Amino acid sequence: MPRPEREDRENLRIISVGALDGDTFGITLESGHTILLELGDRIHEPAFAALIESGDFCRPRTDGEKIYWPGGMSLTLKEILDMLLSREDPRKKQDNCKEERME
């Protein structure tokens, strides 16, 4: 039996995407939730560098399943969610610093 969060994740659709600043995009889902996606180190990948040079980086589009740019570069919703889930929780990092100071 599929886990409920997996079903929710599979039923998500992107309804809009917009560039917010240097490497951050606002992605609005059909559910009404908004994802703030920072590309972080991925901004240095050759495909993103080419988009920045061409001026297309700040004009992403969506087809509901991914965000994409002219020239073929795209990020699927699964990739986007995986990027968000793989980031270290800053609160955890902060707590680790407190533990180190106490020792």
N, C-alpha and C positions, 0 to 999 in steps of 0.2 A: 504494500500500500504506500503511495507517495506521501512524503512528509508535507504538511500544509504550507510551510514556507517555500518549499520547492514549487508547489502549484502556484502560489502567489507570484513568485519570481518569474515563472514561465508565462503568466498571463499579463505581465506588465507591458505597456506600450509607451513609447516616447511621443509626446504631442508637440513639443517645441524645444529648441535649443538656441542659445545665444551666447556670444562671447561676453565675458564680464570684465576681464582685465588680462594682463600678460599671458597667463597660462591657465586661467580658470573659465569654466563654462557653466552656465545655468541650464540644467536639463529638467524639463517639466514632464512628469508622467501623467498618464490618463487618470490615475488615482487621485491626482491633485498634489502629490508630493513633489518636491523639487530637490534635485541632487546638485550640489556644488562640487564639480569635478576639477581638481587641480591636476594638471598633467605631471607636475614635478619633473623628475629626470627624463621622462619621455619626451619633453620638449626638445631635447638635444638629438633625437633620432633624425636621420636624414630625411625621412618623409615629412616630418613636421618642419624642419628647416626649409625645405623646398616650398612648403605652403606659406611660411612667413615671408620668404623672398618674393613670392608671386603676389602677396597681398590677400590671398584667399583664406588664411588661417582664421581670421575673425568673422568668416562667413560660413559657419557650418550649417548643414541641413540635416533633416531626418526623414526617414521613411516609416517611422514607427518602431522599427526593430534595431536601428543603428543610427549613429550620427556619422555623416560623411562629408567629404570635401571634394571639389573638382580634382580630377587626376587619379581618383580611386582610393585615396586614404580613407579608412573608416574605423570606427570602434563600435562593436556590437554592444547591446545592452548587457549581455553576459560579461563581456570584457570590462565594461564600465563598473558593474557591480563587483566583479572580482578585484578590480583596482581599489575600490573603496574598502572591501573587506580585508585586503592584504596589508593595508596601511596599519602601522603600529598605533595603538591608542595613546595619544599624548598624555592622558591622565596616568596611564600605566607607567610611562617613561618617567613622569614626574614623581610618582610613588617610589620607583626604583631609586631615584636620586635621594629621596628622604631616607630610605633604608641604608644606603651606602654611607650617608652622613652619620647615622646613628651608630654604626659599627666602629 
